Amino acid sequence: MLFLLLLIAAATPWSSPPIALAVGIVVALTGLGAFEKEGKKASRFIIQVCVVLLGLRIDLATLAREAGSGLVFAAATILGSFVLGFALEKLLRTGKELTLLISSGTAICGGSAIAAVGATIGASSSAMAVATGCVFILNAVALYAFPAIGHWLHLSDLQFGTWAGVAIHDVSSVVGAASGYHAAGDASTQALDTANIIKLTRVLWILPCALFASWVMKRERGGPARAGAPFPWFVLLFLVASAIATFVPSIKSIVPALTTAAKLGFAAALFLIGAGLSRSALAAVGWRVLLQAFVQWLVLAGAALAIVRMQT
């Protein structure tokens, strides 16, 4: 009953994504969690639904412009993450399997990329738990640190949205960090819209990265490659929502309500994600793997920030 009450409280206007995540973590670490399997599935579904709702706010012209301008940027940062990951693997001896999982999660979209690539290469459950644990820790740090750094450096809404979309792992934390960022002190949603578009265009890279990971592990193990990664269908639904926003102008009248619903949904999802944290997963994160994940993320975030400040 307490768990359900806290979940409802997380999805109210008096809550926020950082608060919801923090409360969820406290619930998990104090042993008050419940419905772990259901919560994991529900959080993934809620995130995807909320992302699609946000698509109703962005017309196709804006989407194409933002996605096209960041194509080279995305390719360069994803390639850089994998190159750095393989270099750190040699130094820290963390192994190809974990390196592929961490590099995919860092470069693309956190837990979703880890799940897709892990399924493709047949990763062990322990490797999946360790990689997911690393991403969870860094996601939590980013959710609180990025807005503070953005305000400290006086980043514009466009700059912060671009940086967050590239450098924060999971969609939920990207939206959580960007939804409350307003450089000018007004109610502009440019940071949120930019971050959402950029993160979703990176999600599409799951497929080529999964194929690359399969090829690497085939050479490593000397056996047949696994089946391809599952396609992120919610990205297509996001495009459909954007098309509706383009060709059905009347939808704009309910956009504010949809935006509020999406923000509340993301907060509820972050509570469930935090509440689903297990002590065993955290205990399995060794210092070598955590160091590799942290260095890859720090370099990616630093490089992305430098490029964003030079270009915009």
Backbone torsions as a table, in degrees:
resi	resn	phi	psi	omega
1	MET	NA	-42.3	177.6
2	LEU	-62.2	-41.8	179.8
3	PHE	-60.4	-45.5	-179.4
4	LEU	-66.3	-37.3	177.7
5	LEU	-64.7	-40.6	178.2
6	LEU	-67.5	-36.0	177.2
7	LEU	-63.5	-44.0	178.4
8	ILE	-63.7	-41.5	179.7
9	ALA	-63.8	-34.1	179.9
10	ALA	-66.0	-26.9	-177.4
11	ALA	-99.5	33.9	177.0
12	THR	-115.9	160.5	179.9
13	PRO	-62.4	-16.1	-179.1
14	TRP	-83.9	-7.1	177.8
15	SER	-98.3	-177.0	175.7
16	SER	-157.5	160.8	179.9
17	PRO	-54.8	-46.6	178.5
18	PRO	-61.2	-40.8	179.8
19	ILE	-66.3	-43.7	-179.2
20	ALA	-60.9	-43.2	179.0
21	LEU	-64.3	-44.4	-178.9
22	ALA	-61.9	-43.5	179.2
23	VAL	-64.4	-40.7	178.4
24	GLY	-61.3	-41.8	178.4
25	ILE	-63.6	-43.0	178.4
26	VAL	-61.3	-42.7	178.0
27	VAL	-58.6	-43.8	-178.5
28	ALA	-66.3	-47.0	-174.6
29	LEU	-74.4	-17.7	176.9
30	THR	-97.0	4.8	176.6
31	GLY	75.9	20.8	-179.0
32	LEU	-98.8	6.6	-178.4
33	GLY	-68.1	157.1	178.4
34	ALA	-153.1	161.4	177.2
35	PHE	53.0	47.9	-173.4
36	GLU	-62.2	-48.8	-179.4
37	LYS	-64.9	-45.2	179.8
38	GLU	-64.7	-38.4	-179.4
39	GLY	-65.5	-37.3	178.9
40	LYS	-64.7	-45.2	178.5
41	LYS	-66.7	-41.6	-177.9
42	ALA	-65.3	-39.9	-178.7
43	SER	-64.2	-41.2	178.7
44	ARG	-63.8	-42.8	-179.5
45	PHE	-66.1	-44.1	-179.4
46	ILE	-61.3	-43.4	179.8
47	ILE	-60.3	-45.4	-178.6
48	GLN	-65.6	-41.0	178.1
49	VAL	-62.9	-43.8	-178.8
50	CYS	-66.4	-37.4	176.3
51	VAL	-61.8	-43.2	178.7
52	VAL	-63.5	-40.2	177.9
53	LEU	-60.2	-39.3	178.8
54	LEU	-65.9	-24.5	176.9
55	GLY	-63.6	-23.6	179.1
56	LEU	-72.1	-6.2	-179.5
57	ARG	-97.8	-8.5	-170.4
58	ILE	-124.7	121.4	179.7
59	ASP	-77.7	164.2	-175.1
60	LEU	-64.0	-33.9	179.9
61	ALA	-63.9	-44.8	178.0
62	THR	-64.8	-42.2	-180.0
63	LEU	-61.0	-46.4	-179.2
64	ALA	-64.6	-40.4	-179.6
65	ARG	-64.0	-46.9	-178.5
66	GLU	-67.6	-43.2	-178.3
67	ALA	-67.2	-41.9	-179.2
68	GLY	-65.7	-39.7	-178.0
69	SER	-68.4	-24.4	-177.1
70	GLY	-102.9	10.1	-175.0
71	LEU	-64.5	-49.7	180.0
72	VAL	-65.3	-40.0	178.6
73	PHE	-58.5	-45.9	-179.9
74	ALA	-62.5	-47.6	-179.0
75	ALA	-60.3	-42.3	-177.8
76	ALA	-66.1	-43.2	-178.0
77	THR	-71.2	-35.7	178.4
78	ILE	-67.3	-45.7	177.1
79	LEU	-60.8	-43.5	179.9
80	GLY	-61.7	-37.2	179.3
81	SER	-63.7	-42.7	179.8
82	PHE	-69.2	-41.2	178.7
83	VAL	-61.4	-46.8	178.5
84	LEU	-64.0	-38.2	179.8
85	GLY	-61.1	-43.7	179.4
86	PHE	-68.0	-33.5	176.8
87	ALA	-66.7	-43.1	178.9
88	LEU	-68.6	-31.7	177.4
89	GLU	-60.7	-42.7	178.5
90	LYS	-63.9	-38.6	-177.1
91	LEU	-75.0	-42.6	-173.8
92	LEU	-99.6	-8.9	178.4
93	ARG	56.7	51.8	-179.4
94	THR	-92.7	-13.1	176.8
95	GLY	93.7	152.8	-176.8
96	LYS	-65.2	-40.3	-175.0
97	GLU	-60.8	-52.8	179.6
98	LEU	-65.4	-36.8	179.8
99	THR	-62.9	-42.1	178.1
100	LEU	-65.2	-40.8	-180.0
101	LEU	-66.1	-46.7	-178.3
102	ILE	-67.8	-41.7	179.9
103	SER	-63.8	-40.7	178.5
104	SER	-65.4	-45.2	179.8
105	GLY	-64.1	-39.2	179.9
106	THR	-70.1	-42.0	-173.1
107	ALA	-79.5	-28.9	-169.4
108	ILE	-115.5	-80.6	-173.3
109	CYS	-154.1	46.2	170.1
110	GLY	58.8	-127.9	-173.9
111	GLY	-60.4	-34.1	179.3
112	SER	-64.6	-43.1	178.8
113	ALA	-67.8	-39.1	178.6
114	ILE	-62.3	-43.4	179.6
115	ALA	-63.5	-43.8	-177.7
116	ALA	-68.2	-47.6	-179.6
117	VAL	-67.9	-38.9	177.9
118	GLY	-60.3	-40.6	177.5
119	ALA	-66.2	-34.8	-178.0
120	THR	-70.5	-40.7	-176.2
121	ILE	-94.5	-0.8	-178.4
122	GLY	66.3	43.6	-177.9
123	ALA	-65.9	148.9	178.5
124	SER	-70.4	156.9	-179.7
125	SER	-64.2	-33.6	179.2
126	SER	-67.1	-41.1	178.1
127	ALA	-64.1	-40.9	178.7
128	MET	-63.5	-41.5	-179.5
129	ALA	-65.5	-42.1	-179.0
130	VAL	-65.4	-48.1	-178.9
131	ALA	-62.9	-42.5	179.4
132	THR	-65.1	-38.8	177.8
133	GLY	-61.9	-42.5	177.4
134	CYS	-61.0	-46.8	-178.5
135	VAL	-64.2	-39.7	179.8
136	PHE	-60.4	-46.4	-179.2
137	ILE	-60.1	-47.7	-177.4
138	LEU	-70.2	-32.9	174.7
139	ASN	-61.2	-44.6	180.0
140	ALA	-63.0	-41.4	177.8
141	VAL	-62.1	-45.9	-176.9
142	ALA	-63.5	-38.3	-176.9
143	LEU	-58.5	-35.3	-179.8
144	TYR	-93.1	-37.5	-172.4
145	ALA	-77.9	-39.7	-173.5
146	PHE	-60.8	-48.9	178.1
147	PRO	-59.6	-38.3	179.3
148	ALA	-64.2	-44.1	178.9
149	ILE	-65.8	-40.8	180.0
150	GLY	-59.6	-44.5	178.6
151	HIS	-69.6	-36.9	179.2
152	TRP	-62.6	-39.1	-179.5
153	LEU	-90.1	1.9	179.7
154	HIS	57.0	44.0	177.1
155	LEU	-71.2	140.7	174.8
156	SER	-71.8	170.0	177.6
157	ASP	-60.3	-41.1	179.1
158	LEU	-64.5	-44.8	179.3
159	GLN	-62.7	-46.5	-178.1
160	PHE	-66.2	-41.8	179.2
161	GLY	-61.0	-41.3	178.1
162	THR	-64.6	-46.5	-178.9
163	TRP	-62.7	-46.8	-179.2
164	ALA	-63.1	-41.5	-179.4
165	GLY	-63.6	-30.0	179.7
166	VAL	-85.7	-44.7	-164.1
167	ALA	-99.6	-15.3	177.4
168	ILE	-93.9	137.9	-169.8
169	HIS	-65.4	-67.5	-169.3
170	ASP	-90.5	150.3	178.0
171	VAL	-57.1	-42.4	-177.1
172	SER	-60.7	-43.8	179.9
173	SER	-73.0	-32.8	175.4
174	VAL	-59.6	-50.9	-179.6
175	VAL	-66.3	-39.8	179.2
176	GLY	-60.6	-41.4	-179.5
177	ALA	-73.5	-39.1	-174.0
178	ALA	-83.1	-25.6	-174.2
179	SER	-65.7	-28.7	-179.1
180	GLY	-103.2	9.7	-177.4
181	TYR	-93.8	120.2	178.7
182	HIS	-137.6	100.9	-176.1
183	ALA	-63.8	-37.0	-176.2
184	ALA	-89.8	0.3	179.7
185	GLY	80.3	5.6	179.1
186	ASP	-101.1	-167.2	-176.5
187	ALA	-98.5	28.2	-179.9
188	SER	-62.0	144.6	178.3
189	THR	-110.9	18.1	-176.9
190	GLN	-62.6	-40.4	179.7
191	ALA	-62.0	-44.5	-179.8
192	LEU	-65.1	-46.1	-178.3
193	ASP	-63.7	-45.0	-179.7
194	THR	-63.4	-46.9	-179.5
195	ALA	-61.2	-41.3	-178.5
196	ASN	-65.0	-44.7	179.6
197	ILE	-62.8	-47.6	-177.2
198	ILE	-64.2	-42.0	179.8
199	LYS	-64.9	-40.6	-178.9
200	LEU	-68.6	-35.4	176.2
201	THR	-66.8	-27.8	177.2
202	ARG	-75.8	-30.0	178.8
203	VAL	-58.3	-33.0	-179.8
204	LEU	-63.2	-19.6	-179.9
205	TRP	-78.0	-3.1	177.5
206	ILE	-57.8	-42.9	-175.7
207	LEU	-62.1	-55.4	178.7
208	PRO	-63.4	-34.6	179.1
209	CYS	-67.7	-37.6	178.1
210	ALA	-65.6	-39.5	177.5
211	LEU	-65.4	-40.3	177.4
212	PHE	-63.9	-44.0	179.4
213	ALA	-62.4	-39.1	177.7
214	SER	-61.8	-41.9	178.8
215	TRP	-64.0	-42.5	179.5
216	VAL	-62.0	-46.5	-177.6
217	MET	-71.5	-28.7	175.5
218	LYS	-63.5	-43.0	177.3
219	ARG	-67.4	-36.2	-178.3
220	GLU	-69.5	-42.6	-175.3
221	ARG	-94.2	-21.5	-178.4
222	GLY	75.3	17.9	-178.9
223	GLY	-118.0	-177.2	-179.0
224	PRO	-71.3	150.3	177.5
225	ALA	-74.4	154.1	178.4
226	ARG	-81.9	175.1	178.4
227	ALA	-65.8	161.3	-177.5
228	GLY	-66.1	165.7	-178.4
229	ALA	-74.7	150.9	176.6
230	PRO	-65.4	141.6	-177.9
231	PHE	-78.4	135.6	179.2
232	PRO	-76.1	84.3	-173.7
233	TRP	-62.6	-26.7	-177.4
234	PHE	-66.1	-20.9	175.6
235	VAL	-67.1	-40.7	176.8
236	LEU	-64.2	-38.7	177.7
237	LEU	-65.6	-33.6	175.1
238	PHE	-62.1	-41.7	177.8
239	LEU	-64.5	-39.6	176.9
240	VAL	-61.9	-43.0	178.7
241	ALA	-63.2	-39.9	177.7
242	SER	-65.2	-37.1	176.6
243	ALA	-64.7	-39.3	177.0
244	ILE	-62.0	-42.6	178.6
245	ALA	-62.7	-29.8	-178.9
246	THR	-78.2	-44.1	-171.3
247	PHE	-101.9	-6.7	176.3
248	VAL	-125.4	78.3	-175.3
249	PRO	-57.3	-26.5	-177.9
250	SER	-63.7	-17.3	-179.4
251	ILE	-64.5	-20.2	-177.8
252	LYS	-62.5	-23.6	-178.6
253	SER	-66.0	-25.7	-179.4
254	ILE	-107.6	6.1	-178.9
255	VAL	-60.1	-43.8	178.7
256	PRO	-57.3	-40.9	179.3
257	ALA	-66.7	-39.5	178.5
258	LEU	-66.2	-38.0	178.6
259	THR	-63.6	-44.1	178.2
260	THR	-62.7	-43.2	179.4
261	ALA	-62.1	-40.3	179.8
262	ALA	-65.0	-43.3	180.0
263	LYS	-62.8	-42.6	178.6
264	LEU	-65.7	-38.1	177.8
265	GLY	-63.6	-42.0	178.2
266	PHE	-63.0	-39.2	178.0
267	ALA	-62.8	-43.0	177.6
268	ALA	-63.0	-40.5	179.6
269	ALA	-64.6	-40.2	179.2
270	LEU	-66.3	-34.9	174.9
271	PHE	-61.8	-45.6	-179.7
272	LEU	-65.2	-37.8	178.2
273	ILE	-64.0	-45.8	178.6
274	GLY	-63.7	-40.8	-179.4
275	ALA	-69.2	-21.2	179.5
276	GLY	-85.7	-0.7	178.0
277	LEU	-66.6	135.2	178.7
278	SER	-113.5	146.2	177.9
279	ARG	-64.3	-33.7	-179.0
280	SER	-65.5	-37.8	178.5
281	ALA	-65.9	-40.4	177.7
282	LEU	-67.2	-39.0	-179.5
283	ALA	-65.4	-27.8	-178.3
284	ALA	-77.5	-12.6	-178.6
285	VAL	-79.3	100.1	177.8
286	GLY	-75.5	163.3	-174.6
287	TRP	-67.3	-32.5	-180.0
288	ARG	-64.7	-46.7	-179.1
289	VAL	-67.6	-42.9	179.2
290	LEU	-63.2	-39.2	177.7
291	LEU	-63.8	-42.8	178.3
292	GLN	-61.3	-47.4	-179.6
293	ALA	-62.3	-40.5	-178.3
294	PHE	-67.9	-44.1	-179.3
295	VAL	-64.5	-44.8	178.3
296	GLN	-59.1	-44.8	-179.3
297	TRP	-66.4	-42.6	-178.4
298	LEU	-63.5	-44.0	179.4
299	VAL	-65.5	-44.8	179.0
300	LEU	-61.8	-46.4	-179.0
301	ALA	-64.8	-41.5	179.6
302	GLY	-65.6	-44.6	179.2
303	ALA	-64.8	-43.7	179.8
304	ALA	-62.5	-41.2	179.6
305	LEU	-63.3	-43.0	180.0
306	ALA	-62.7	-43.7	-179.0
307	ILE	-67.1	-42.2	-179.8
308	VAL	-61.3	-41.8	-178.4
309	ARG	-70.4	-28.2	179.0
310	MET	-79.2	-34.7	-172.5
311	GLN	-88.5	-26.5	-173.1
312	THR	-117.0	NA	NA
